[in-house]
Amino acid sequence: MKIRVLVAVVFAVILSGCVGTPDSEGWKSSQKNEFLKILETDKYLSICDQQALYAKVKESKNSKLMSQLLIAYTENLANGCIVNTTGGYKQAVSASDIKMQIKAGQSIEKILKPYVPEYKQFNALAAKYKLLEDPVSKHKVRLSIERIKMMKAGLGKTYALVNIPEYVVRVIENDKESVNMRVVVGTRKNPTPIFSADLKYIVLNPTWNVPDSIARNEIIPKTLRNPGYLKSHRLVMRKDYNLDSPALSFNSVNARAYVGGKGPVPFKFIEVASNRNALGRVKFIFPNHHSVYMHDTPAKSLFKRKSRAYSHGCVRLHKPKDMLAFLSKNYTAHGAADVKSKYDSKKTHYLKITKRLPVHTAYLTTYVNESGKLLSFGDPYGYDKSQKLNF
């Protein structure tokens, strides 16, 4: 009797699919059902250009097609569904690894998890997107969602975010906003690049190392027209970006040969520290190959404007002293009195960052604020117009 009952139980379990015997492709019925449920609502908004394949999978439940769709879905989730991207990071998606994970019996959620953006705006915008009916608004929100997918992985819950179209920088700590500040970003001709890097140090009373491109197109032509330009703008010349190097005079070099064009200039211009320095009194360095950073500025009037794309690519801060106070208190080993003393000295000092703070520049023309309101911004670089979704 006991044997008959045991056989009946085992038979019932098999019929119910609890054992989940894999098919020839390695799929268990539980994995198929899980994936189909994700696809039904497009939970991670990554069906994108795979609608035709999804229709076949939904109808046939074919395992080979399901594997193909899962790989494509993962790729769209990892790297977005924009055809012509500007900025962003490419994540490697291995088809063979995904197939092995399926055969190993991993849940679909676990397979997708490494590619789901950590940034809370992803879920916030996705929720708004699914409620919208206006196609123009949906398209604008969807572009921001796809750009979030392309942001560097490992965003975490604590970071600084410069949202270029909003002209705002936020410091987010444990998913809560600690700082919100207006910024000036790059012009359309000299756009602020989209990238991520860790904040490493703060410079008090900085000098400004004039980039060769600005030297060629601005400093040299203006000095050729006005020999007093360098002195009036507190600029000195050296063979490199080191104030301790021997001084050079403008007339001692063939400056005219370096007007316009591209490439390195064999002499450098440095603006010495002062209240009128182009970088103001403080800059925040997150080393990157774009040579972009956040800094103070003497041009305070620009922050009164609604559109604030005026820099050569760096990010100018509306209230740099507030940012300095917040970051030095929470991310350096320096006390307030020490920072004030160094700041007031008018000499250049460096404050090392002791706790990781990633800095991300992003191009989100929609954003869900702390109150849950969907905000919409302009398109200063024209990316909303030029970038196309792949579906």
C-alpha positions as CSV (number, residue, x, y, z in Angstrom):
1,M,0.0,0.0,0.0
2,K,2.8,2.4,1.0
3,I,4.6,1.6,-2.2
4,R,1.5,2.3,-4.3
5,V,1.0,5.7,-2.5
6,L,4.7,6.6,-3.0
7,V,4.5,5.8,-6.8
8,A,1.3,7.9,-7.1
9,V,2.9,10.8,-5.3
10,V,6.0,10.7,-7.5
11,F,3.9,10.4,-10.7
12,A,1.8,13.4,-9.6
13,V,4.9,15.4,-8.9
14,I,6.3,14.7,-12.4
15,L,3.0,15.6,-14.0
16,S,2.9,18.9,-12.0
17,G,6.3,19.8,-13.2
18,C,7.8,20.2,-9.7
19,V,10.8,18.0,-10.6
20,G,11.3,20.2,-13.6
21,T,13.1,17.7,-15.9
22,P,15.1,19.8,-18.5
23,D,14.3,19.4,-22.1
24,S,16.9,18.9,-24.9
25,E,17.9,22.6,-24.7
26,G,18.2,22.5,-20.9
27,W,15.0,24.4,-20.2
28,K,12.8,23.4,-17.2
29,S,9.1,24.2,-17.3
30,S,9.6,26.5,-14.3
31,Q,12.2,28.5,-16.2
32,K,10.0,28.8,-19.3
33,N,7.0,29.9,-17.2
34,E,9.2,32.5,-15.4
35,F,10.6,33.9,-18.6
36,L,7.1,34.1,-20.2
37,K,5.8,36.0,-17.2
38,I,8.7,38.5,-17.5
39,L,7.9,38.9,-21.2
40,E,4.2,39.3,-20.7
41,T,4.7,42.7,-19.0
42,D,8.1,43.2,-20.5
43,K,9.3,43.7,-17.0
44,Y,12.7,45.1,-17.9
45,L,11.6,46.9,-21.1
46,S,14.0,44.9,-23.3
47,I,11.9,43.0,-25.9
48,C,12.6,46.1,-28.1
49,D,13.4,44.8,-31.6
50,Q,12.5,41.2,-30.8
51,Q,8.7,41.5,-31.0
52,A,8.4,39.0,-33.9
53,L,10.5,36.5,-32.1
54,Y,8.5,37.0,-29.0
55,A,5.3,36.3,-30.9
56,K,6.8,32.9,-32.1
57,V,8.0,32.0,-28.6
58,K,4.6,32.9,-27.1
59,E,2.8,30.7,-29.5
60,S,5.2,27.7,-29.8
61,K,7.1,27.7,-26.4
62,N,9.9,26.3,-28.6
63,S,13.1,26.0,-26.5
64,K,15.6,26.9,-29.1
65,L,13.6,30.1,-29.9
66,M,13.3,30.8,-26.2
67,S,17.1,30.6,-25.8
68,Q,17.5,32.9,-28.7
69,L,15.1,35.4,-27.2
70,L,16.6,35.3,-23.8
71,I,20.1,36.1,-25.2
72,A,18.6,39.0,-27.3
73,Y,16.6,40.2,-24.3
74,T,19.7,40.2,-22.1
75,E,21.7,42.1,-24.8
76,N,19.0,44.7,-25.0
77,L,18.9,45.0,-21.2
78,A,22.7,45.2,-20.9
79,N,23.3,47.7,-23.7
80,G,20.1,49.5,-24.5
81,C,17.9,49.7,-27.5
82,I,19.2,52.9,-29.1
83,V,20.7,52.4,-32.6
84,N,23.1,55.4,-32.7
85,T,24.4,55.9,-29.2
86,T,26.4,58.8,-27.8
87,G,28.5,57.8,-24.8
88,G,27.7,54.8,-22.5
89,Y,29.4,51.5,-21.7
90,K,29.3,48.2,-23.6
91,Q,28.6,45.2,-21.4
92,A,29.7,41.8,-22.8
93,V,26.9,39.3,-23.0
94,S,27.9,35.7,-23.6
95,A,25.4,33.5,-25.3
96,S,27.2,30.3,-24.3
97,D,27.2,31.4,-20.6
98,I,23.5,32.1,-20.7
99,K,22.8,28.7,-22.2
100,M,25.0,27.1,-19.5
101,Q,23.1,29.0,-16.8
102,I,19.8,27.6,-18.3
103,K,21.1,24.1,-18.2
104,A,22.4,24.6,-14.7
105,G,18.8,25.3,-13.7
106,Q,19.3,29.0,-12.7
107,S,16.3,31.2,-12.5
108,I,15.8,33.7,-15.3
109,E,15.8,36.5,-12.7
110,K,19.2,35.4,-11.6
111,I,20.5,35.3,-15.1
112,L,19.2,38.8,-15.8
113,K,20.2,40.3,-12.5
114,P,23.8,41.4,-13.4
115,Y,22.4,43.4,-16.3
116,V,19.5,45.2,-14.5
117,P,20.5,48.8,-13.9
118,E,21.0,49.5,-10.2
119,Y,20.1,53.2,-10.6
120,K,16.7,53.7,-9.1
121,Q,15.7,56.0,-12.0
122,F,15.4,52.9,-14.2
123,N,12.5,51.5,-12.2
124,A,11.0,54.9,-11.6
125,L,11.0,55.9,-15.2
126,A,9.8,52.4,-16.3
127,A,6.8,52.7,-14.0
128,K,5.9,56.1,-15.5
129,Y,6.5,54.8,-19.1
130,K,4.0,52.0,-18.7
131,L,1.3,54.5,-17.6
132,L,1.8,57.0,-20.4
133,E,-0.4,57.1,-23.4
134,D,1.0,60.1,-25.4
135,P,3.4,58.6,-27.9
136,V,5.7,61.7,-27.9
137,S,6.0,61.6,-24.1
138,K,6.5,57.8,-24.1
139,H,9.3,58.1,-26.7
140,K,11.1,60.8,-24.6
141,V,10.9,58.7,-21.4
142,R,12.0,55.6,-23.3
143,L,15.1,57.3,-24.5
144,S,16.1,58.1,-21.0
145,I,15.4,54.5,-19.9
146,E,17.6,53.2,-22.7
147,R,20.4,55.6,-21.7
148,I,20.3,54.4,-18.2
149,K,20.8,50.9,-19.4
150,M,24.1,52.1,-21.0
151,M,25.4,53.7,-17.8
152,K,28.4,52.0,-16.2
153,A,27.5,49.0,-14.1
154,G,28.1,49.2,-10.4
155,L,26.4,52.6,-10.0
156,G,25.5,51.7,-6.4
157,K,23.4,53.6,-4.0
158,T,25.9,56.4,-3.3
159,Y,27.2,58.6,-6.2
160,A,27.2,62.0,-7.8
161,L,25.1,62.5,-10.9
162,V,25.4,65.4,-13.4
163,N,22.3,65.4,-15.5
164,I,23.3,67.5,-18.5
165,P,19.8,68.4,-20.0
166,E,18.6,69.4,-16.5
167,Y,21.7,71.5,-15.7
168,V,21.8,69.9,-12.2
169,V,24.2,67.8,-10.2
170,R,23.0,65.6,-7.3
171,V,24.8,63.7,-4.7
172,I,22.8,60.6,-3.8
173,E,23.6,58.7,-0.6
174,N,21.9,55.4,0.0
175,D,19.3,56.3,-2.6
176,K,18.5,59.7,-0.9
177,E,19.4,63.1,-2.3
178,S,22.0,64.9,-0.1
179,V,23.0,67.7,-2.6
180,N,21.1,69.3,-5.4
181,M,22.8,72.1,-7.3
182,R,22.6,74.0,-10.5
183,V,25.5,73.6,-13.0
184,V,26.7,75.0,-16.3
185,V,27.7,72.3,-18.8
186,G,29.4,72.2,-22.2
187,T,28.1,73.9,-25.3
188,R,26.7,71.9,-28.2
189,K,30.0,72.5,-30.0
190,N,32.0,71.4,-26.9
191,P,29.6,69.0,-25.2
192,T,30.1,67.6,-21.7
193,P,30.9,63.9,-22.4
194,I,28.9,61.0,-20.9
195,F,31.1,58.9,-18.7
196,S,31.7,57.7,-15.1
197,A,34.8,58.0,-12.9
198,D,35.5,58.1,-9.2
199,L,36.1,61.3,-7.3
200,K,39.8,61.3,-6.2
201,Y,40.7,64.7,-4.8
202,I,39.7,68.3,-4.3
203,V,42.0,71.2,-5.3
204,L,41.7,74.5,-3.3
205,N,42.9,77.7,-5.1
206,P,43.6,75.8,-8.3
207,T,45.6,77.0,-11.3
208,W,44.2,76.4,-14.7
209,N,46.2,74.5,-17.2
210,V,44.9,75.8,-20.5
211,P,44.2,72.9,-22.9
212,D,46.1,73.0,-26.2
213,S,42.8,73.3,-28.2
214,I,41.9,76.5,-26.3
215,A,45.4,77.8,-26.6
216,R,45.3,77.3,-30.4
217,N,41.8,78.7,-30.9
218,E,41.6,81.4,-28.3
219,I,44.6,82.4,-26.2
220,I,47.2,82.6,-29.0
221,P,45.0,84.6,-31.5
222,K,43.9,87.0,-28.7
223,T,47.5,87.6,-27.6
224,L,48.6,88.2,-31.2
225,R,46.0,90.9,-31.4
226,N,46.6,92.3,-27.9
227,P,50.1,91.8,-26.4
228,G,48.8,92.6,-22.9
229,Y,46.2,89.8,-23.0
230,L,48.3,87.3,-21.0
231,K,49.0,89.7,-18.2
232,S,45.5,91.0,-17.9
233,H,44.2,87.4,-17.7
234,R,46.8,86.2,-15.2
235,L,48.3,83.8,-17.7
236,V,52.0,82.7,-17.6
237,M,53.9,80.6,-20.1
238,R,56.0,77.5,-19.3
239,K,57.4,74.6,-21.4
240,D,55.0,72.3,-19.5
241,Y,52.2,72.5,-16.9
242,N,54.5,73.2,-14.0
243,L,54.8,76.6,-12.5
244,D,58.3,75.7,-11.3
245,S,59.5,75.3,-14.9
246,P,61.5,78.2,-16.4
247,A,59.3,81.0,-17.5
248,L,58.8,81.7,-21.3
249,S,57.8,84.9,-23.0
250,F,55.3,85.0,-25.8
251,N,57.8,86.6,-28.1
252,S,60.4,83.9,-27.5
253,V,58.2,81.2,-29.3
254,N,56.7,81.0,-32.8
255,A,53.2,81.2,-31.4
256,R,51.6,82.1,-34.8
257,A,52.5,78.6,-36.1
258,Y,50.1,77.1,-33.6
259,V,47.0,79.1,-34.4
260,G,44.1,76.7,-35.1
261,G,44.6,73.1,-36.2
262,K,45.1,70.2,-33.8
263,G,47.8,68.5,-31.9
264,P,50.1,69.4,-29.0
265,V,51.5,72.9,-28.5
266,P,55.2,72.8,-27.3
267,F,54.6,75.5,-24.7
268,K,51.8,75.8,-22.2
269,F,49.6,78.6,-20.7
270,I,48.8,78.5,-17.0
271,E,46.4,80.8,-15.2
272,V,47.6,81.4,-11.7
273,A,45.4,81.0,-8.6
274,S,43.2,84.0,-7.9
275,N,39.6,85.0,-7.2
276,R,39.2,85.6,-11.0
277,N,40.7,82.3,-12.1
278,A,38.6,80.5,-14.7
279,L,38.2,77.6,-12.3
280,G,37.3,79.8,-9.3
281,R,38.6,78.8,-5.9
282,V,38.0,75.1,-6.0
283,K,37.8,72.1,-8.4
284,F,36.7,68.5,-7.9
285,I,38.8,65.9,-9.8
286,F,37.6,62.5,-11.0
287,P,40.4,61.6,-13.4
288,N,39.3,60.7,-17.0
289,H,40.6,60.9,-20.5
290,H,38.2,63.7,-21.3
291,S,40.0,66.1,-18.9
292,V,36.6,67.0,-17.5
293,Y,35.9,68.0,-13.8
294,M,33.6,70.0,-11.6
295,H,34.7,73.5,-10.5
296,D,33.9,76.9,-9.2
297,T,33.6,79.9,-11.7
298,P,33.7,83.7,-11.5
299,A,30.9,83.8,-14.1
300,K,28.1,83.6,-11.6
301,S,25.5,85.4,-13.7
302,L,25.1,82.3,-16.0
303,F,23.4,80.4,-13.2
304,K,20.4,82.7,-13.5
305,R,19.7,81.5,-17.0
306,K,17.3,78.6,-17.7
307,S,19.6,77.0,-20.4
308,R,23.1,76.8,-19.1
309,A,25.3,75.2,-21.8
310,Y,28.3,77.6,-21.9
311,S,31.5,75.8,-20.9
312,H,34.2,74.0,-22.9
313,G,32.9,70.7,-21.4
314,C,33.7,70.9,-17.7
315,V,30.9,71.3,-15.1
316,R,30.7,74.6,-13.3
317,L,29.0,74.6,-9.9
318,H,26.5,77.2,-8.7
319,K,27.5,76.8,-5.0
320,P,31.0,75.4,-5.0
321,K,31.5,76.3,-1.3
322,D,28.5,74.2,-0.3
323,M,29.9,71.3,-2.4
324,L,33.3,71.7,-0.7
325,A,31.8,71.8,2.8
326,F,29.7,68.7,2.1
327,L,32.4,66.6,0.4
328,S,35.3,67.6,2.7
329,K,33.2,66.8,5.8
330,N,32.0,63.4,4.5
331,Y,34.6,62.2,2.0
332,T,38.0,63.5,3.3
333,A,40.0,63.4,6.5
334,H,40.1,67.2,6.8
335,G,38.2,69.1,9.4
336,A,36.3,72.3,8.7
337,A,38.9,74.6,10.3
338,D,41.7,73.0,8.3
339,V,39.8,73.3,5.0
340,K,38.9,77.0,5.7
341,S,42.6,77.8,6.6
342,K,43.8,76.2,3.3
343,Y,41.1,77.9,1.3
344,D,41.8,81.3,2.8
345,S,45.5,80.9,2.2
346,K,45.0,81.6,-1.5
347,K,47.7,78.9,-2.1
348,T,47.0,75.7,-3.9
349,H,46.2,72.7,-1.6
350,Y,45.0,69.2,-2.3
351,L,42.4,67.2,-0.3
352,K,42.4,63.5,-0.9
353,I,39.1,61.7,-1.1
354,T,39.0,58.8,1.5
355,K,35.6,57.2,0.7
356,R,34.5,56.1,-2.8
357,L,32.2,58.4,-4.6
358,P,31.5,57.7,-8.3
359,V,30.7,60.6,-10.5
360,H,28.4,60.0,-13.5
361,T,27.5,62.4,-16.3
362,A,24.2,61.5,-18.0
363,Y,21.9,62.7,-20.6
364,L,18.4,62.1,-19.2
365,T,15.8,64.4,-20.7
366,T,13.2,62.9,-18.2
367,Y,13.7,62.3,-14.5
368,V,11.5,61.3,-11.6
369,N,12.2,63.6,-8.6
370,E,12.1,62.8,-4.9
371,S,8.4,63.6,-4.8
372,G,7.7,61.0,-7.6
373,K,7.0,63.7,-10.2
374,L,8.0,63.1,-13.8
375,L,10.2,66.0,-14.9
376,S,10.9,66.8,-18.6
377,F,13.8,68.9,-19.9
378,G,15.0,70.3,-23.2
379,D,17.4,68.6,-25.6
380,P,20.5,70.9,-25.6
381,Y,22.7,68.6,-27.7
382,G,19.9,67.3,-29.9
383,Y,20.4,63.7,-28.8
384,D,16.6,63.1,-28.5
385,K,16.3,64.1,-32.2
386,S,19.3,62.3,-33.5
387,Q,19.1,59.0,-31.5
388,K,16.7,56.3,-32.7
389,L,15.2,53.4,-30.9
390,N,15.8,50.0,-32.6
391,F,12.1,49.2,-32.5
